Amino acid sequence: MITSGPFSVVRHPSYWTHISILTGTFLITGIITVGIITLIDLSITYFVTTELEDHELTERFGSQYRGYTEKVPKFFSKLR
């Protein structure tokens, strides 16, 4: 289980990056459709995909992963 690098800031850095790219594309282009797609993608990623992944990783790593989830936020990093 990797807990260093970007995984020390958020539990799902690849999903975070994906959403950041879509959000940036929307902000640069201002195309409403891109904004709607970004919100839909964010909702599915945050509420479905990351939940399934957290469940699988909890089964795989048990208490070690549960401890990790208590220290590191799922998606949105807390300001330190």
C-alpha positions, -999 to 999 in steps of 0.1 A, spaced: 0 0 0 14 34 -11 9 63 13 36 87 2 38 113 -25 4 124 -37 -12 96 -18 -2 114 14 -24 144 5 -55 127 -10 -65 90 -12 -75 92 -49 -50 115 -67 -56 102 -102 -94 109 -99 -86 143 -84 -63 151 -113 -90 140 -138 -116 163 -123 -91 192 -121 -84 188 -158 -121 189 -167 -127 218 -144 -98 237 -159 -111 230 -194 -145 244 -184 -130 275 -168 -108 282 -199 -135 275 -225 -166 286 -206 -186 260 -225 -216 251 -203 -218 216 -216 -182 210 -204 -193 223 -170 -223 200 -168 -202 170 -179 -176 180 -152 -203 181 -125 -217 147 -136 -183 132 -137 -174 146 -103 -206 132 -88 -201 97 -103 -164 97 -94 -168 109 -58 -200 91 -48 -196 58 -68 -161 51 -80 -142 62 -49 -166 44 -26 -162 11 -45 -124 15 -45 -124 23 -8 -145 -8 -1 -122 -30 -22 -90 -16 -5 -105 -20 29 -111 -57 21 -76 -60 8 -57 -41 34 -80 -42 64 -72 -21 94 -41 -6 77 -63 10 51 -89 21 76 -62 39 95 -50 55 63 -86 67 56 -87 84 90 -56 104 82 -59 112 45 -90 128 29 -108 110 1 -107 136 -26 -104 172 -14 -72 180 5 -76 198 38 -55 229 41 -28 224 67 
